[in-house]
Amino acid sequence: MSFTYCFTFSSVEMSVRYGDNASNDDVIGCYVHLGLERAKQLEDIVAVRNAYMRVLNTLIDTMCDHCLASVWRKQCYRYIKRLLPLLYEILDQHQYLQKISEIQILYSYCFEQTPASKQSNKMEVSALPIVKKQP
C-alpha cells in the first residue's frame, strides 16, 4: 500500500470523524469505499478484519458525537446499516449479535430520546434540593 493512499485514507477518515465537510455526504461514501478497497488489498485475515472494523468503529464514533450535526451523524448510521452484512461475515455469531446490540443501544441513546424523556430528565435535576454554601 502506497504512502499516498494511506495519507488519503487517513485524511478522509479525519474528515468523516470530525464532520469537516458535513455539507457533502459523498465524503462518508468515499471513506467507506476507500476502507473496503484497503481491506481487499490485505492478505492476512486478521488485518482484513481489523481494517473493516476500523471503518465501522469510526462511523459508530462519529454517530455518537453530539458535537456534530445530526444530519451527519444519521448519515453515518445509514452507512453502518449498509455494512451489517459484511459484519455478519467477518464476526462469529456471538460477536455479531453483541455488536448489533451495541449499535442499536447507541443509536437509541443518540437519536431516539423523545422530548418527554428529555423533559423528565430536566425535571429530575430541578427537583433536587438547592444546597447553599455556608459562610
C-alpha positions in Angstrom: 0.0 0.0 0.0 1.5 3.3 -1.0 2.1 6.2 1.3 -0.1 8.5 -0.8 -3.0 6.0 -0.5 -2.6 5.7 3.3 -2.4 9.5 3.7 -5.5 10.0 1.6 -7.4 7.3 3.6 -6.4 8.9 6.9 -7.3 12.4 5.7 -10.8 11.3 4.5 -11.2 9.4 7.8 -10.5 12.5 9.8 -13.0 14.5 7.6 -15.6 11.9 8.4 -14.8 11.7 12.1 -14.8 15.4 12.7 -17.5 16.4 10.2 -15.2 18.7 8.4 -17.3 18.6 5.2 -20.7 18.0 6.7 -22.5 19.5 3.7 -21.1 16.8 1.4 -22.5 13.3 2.1 -20.1 11.8 -0.5 -17.2 12.1 1.9 -18.7 9.3 4.0 -19.2 7.1 1.0 -15.7 7.8 -0.2 -14.3 6.9 3.2 -16.3 3.6 3.3 -15.2 2.8 -0.3 -11.5 3.5 0.5 -11.7 1.4 3.6 -13.2 -1.5 1.8 -10.7 -1.3 -1.0 -7.9 -1.0 1.5 -9.1 -4.2 3.3 -9.2 -6.1 0.0 -5.5 -5.5 -0.6 -4.5 -7.1 2.7 -3.6 -10.7 2.8 -3.8 -11.6 6.5 -7.4 -12.3 7.6 -6.8 -10.6 10.9 -5.6 -7.5 9.2 -8.6 -7.6 6.9 -11.0 -7.9 9.8 -9.2 -5.0 11.6 -9.5 -2.8 8.5 -13.2 -3.4 8.3 -13.7 -2.8 12.0 -11.7 0.4 11.8 -14.2 1.8 9.2 -17.2 0.6 11.2 -15.9 1.9 14.5 -15.1 5.3 13.0 -18.7 5.5 11.8 -20.0 4.5 15.2 -17.8 7.0 17.0 -19.0 9.7 14.6 -22.6 8.7 15.0 -22.3 9.1 18.8 -20.6 12.5 18.7 -23.2 15.1 19.8 -20.9 17.9 18.8 -21.5 17.1 15.1 -24.6 17.9 13.1 -27.4 15.4 13.5 -27.7 15.0 9.7 -24.1 14.0 9.5 -24.4 11.5 12.4 -27.6 10.0 10.8 -25.8 9.6 7.5 -23.0 7.6 9.3 -25.7 5.4 10.8 -27.1 4.7 7.3 -23.7 3.5 6.2 -23.4 1.4 9.3 -26.6 -0.3 8.4 -25.2 -0.9 4.9 -22.1 -2.6 6.4 -24.1 -5.1 8.6 -23.9 -7.9 6.0 -20.1 -7.5 6.0 -20.1 -7.5 9.7 -22.0 -10.8 9.7 -19.4 -12.4 7.5 -16.3 -11.3 9.5 -17.5 -11.9 13.1 -18.7 -15.0 14.7 -22.3 -15.2 15.8 -21.8 -14.1 19.4 -19.6 -11.1 18.4 -22.0 -10.2 15.6 -25.0 -10.2 18.0 -23.1 -8.2 20.6 -22.0 -5.6 18.0 -25.6 -5.3 16.6 -26.9 -4.8 20.2 -24.2 -2.2 20.9 -25.1 -0.3 17.7 -28.9 -0.4 18.5 -28.3 0.8 22.0 -26.0 3.7 20.8 -28.5 4.7 18.1 -31.3 4.7 20.6 -29.4 6.8 23.0 -28.2 9.3 20.4 -31.4 9.7 18.4 -34.5 8.2 19.9 -34.8 10.3 23.1 -38.3 11.8 23.0 -38.9 15.3 24.1 -40.9 13.9 27.1 -37.9 11.9 28.3 -35.6 14.9 27.9 -38.2 16.9 29.9 -38.3 14.3 32.6 -34.5 14.4 32.9 -34.7 18.2 33.4 -37.4 17.8 36.0 -35.3 15.2 37.9 -32.4 17.6 38.1 -34.6 20.6 39.0 -36.3 18.5 41.7 -33.0 18.2 43.6 -32.7 20.4 46.7 -30.6 23.5 46.3 -27.6 23.5 48.5 -26.2 26.8 49.6 -22.7 27.4 50.8 -22.4 28.2 54.4 -20.4 31.3 55.3 
